[in-house]
Amino acid sequence: MRCLIVDDNAGFVAAARKLLEAGGMTVVGSASSSVEAFDLVASLQPDVTLVDIDLGAENGIDLAERLHDSGAPSPVVLVSAYSADDFLESITACGAAGFVPKSRLSASAIREVLEGSTGFEESDHR
């Protein structure tokens, strides 16, 4: 599975890349802004795009909604260090495939969201 990571924290991107690749995913690129994300989604056509909810001056939920509305070819999975409880209504309304807390990020967690066996269940937003 090919993955694009959208996060403005370079340290997290490096750690996530190692973690996801250890789980069998291929990280095809990373972006730190909405503009970069749109360009990379179009050119790299990842199987999934991971988007941090907190993109500094930008909002990852808005980006997920824009990607969804634009017909982007890959589903979006939102990630955050914060609990989904803080954003649950916005997360469910933006068209994202699901949410994974950064503390539980793994290739298997991403696969579970995409397979529909998780997403916005209680276990994902305690």
C-alpha positions in Angstrom: 0.0 0.0 0.0 1.4 3.4 -1.1 1.0 6.2 1.4 1.4 10.0 1.4 1.9 11.7 4.8 0.7 15.3 5.3 2.1 16.8 8.5 4.1 20.0 9.2 6.3 18.2 11.9 9.4 16.8 10.2 10.2 14.7 13.2 6.8 13.0 13.2 7.0 12.4 9.4 10.3 10.6 9.8 9.1 8.5 12.7 5.8 7.7 10.9 7.7 6.7 7.7 9.8 4.2 9.7 6.8 2.8 11.5 4.6 2.5 8.4 7.4 1.0 6.3 8.2 -1.5 9.0 4.6 -2.6 8.7 4.8 -3.1 5.0 3.5 0.2 3.6 5.5 2.3 1.1 5.7 6.0 2.0 5.8 7.7 -1.4 6.2 11.2 -0.1 5.3 13.8 2.4 3.9 17.3 2.4 3.7 20.0 5.0 1.0 22.2 3.5 -2.3 21.9 1.6 -0.7 23.2 -1.6 2.0 20.5 -1.5 -0.5 17.9 -0.6 -2.7 18.6 -3.6 0.3 18.5 -5.9 1.6 15.2 -4.5 -1.8 13.5 -4.4 -2.2 14.3 -8.1 1.3 13.3 -9.1 2.0 10.3 -6.9 -1.6 8.9 -6.7 -1.1 7.2 -3.3 -3.4 4.5 -2.1 -4.0 6.5 1.1 -3.2 10.0 2.3 -2.6 10.5 6.0 -3.5 14.1 7.1 -2.6 15.6 10.4 -5.6 17.6 11.8 -3.2 20.3 13.1 -1.2 21.6 10.1 0.1 24.7 11.8 -1.6 27.7 10.2 -3.8 25.3 8.2 -6.5 22.9 9.1 -6.2 19.2 8.2 -9.9 18.7 8.4 -10.4 21.4 5.8 -7.8 19.8 3.6 -9.4 16.4 3.9 -12.7 17.9 2.9 -11.2 19.7 -0.1 -9.4 16.5 -1.2 -12.7 14.5 -0.9 -14.7 17.1 -2.8 -12.1 17.4 -5.5 -12.5 13.7 -6.3 -8.9 12.9 -5.2 -8.1 9.2 -6.0 -7.1 8.2 -2.6 -9.0 8.0 0.7 -7.9 10.3 3.6 -7.2 9.0 7.1 -6.9 11.8 9.6 -4.3 11.6 12.4 -3.7 13.7 15.5 -2.0 13.8 18.8 -5.4 15.0 20.1 -8.4 12.8 20.8 -11.0 12.4 18.1 -13.5 13.5 20.7 -12.3 17.1 20.2 -13.1 17.0 16.5 -15.6 14.1 16.1 -18.3 16.1 14.3 -15.9 17.7 11.9 -14.0 14.5 11.2 -17.2 12.6 10.3 -18.5 15.4 8.1 -15.3 16.0 6.0 -15.4 12.8 4.0 -12.3 11.2 5.6 -12.2 7.4 5.7 -11.4 7.5 9.4 -9.2 8.6 12.2 -6.1 7.1 13.9 -4.5 8.7 16.9 -0.8 9.3 16.4 -0.1 7.2 19.5 -1.7 4.2 17.7 -0.4 4.8 14.2 0.6 1.7 12.4 0.2 0.1 9.0 -2.3 -2.3 10.5 -4.4 0.6 12.0 -4.5 2.3 8.6 -5.5 -1.0 6.9 -8.3 -1.5 9.5 -9.7 2.0 8.8 -9.6 1.4 5.1 -11.3 -2.0 5.4 -14.0 -0.4 7.5 -13.4 -2.4 10.7 -12.6 0.8 12.6 -12.9 4.5 11.8 -14.7 6.5 14.4 -15.4 3.8 17.1 -15.0 4.5 20.8 -11.6 2.7 20.8 -10.2 5.2 18.4 -11.2 8.3 20.2 -10.9 7.8 23.9 
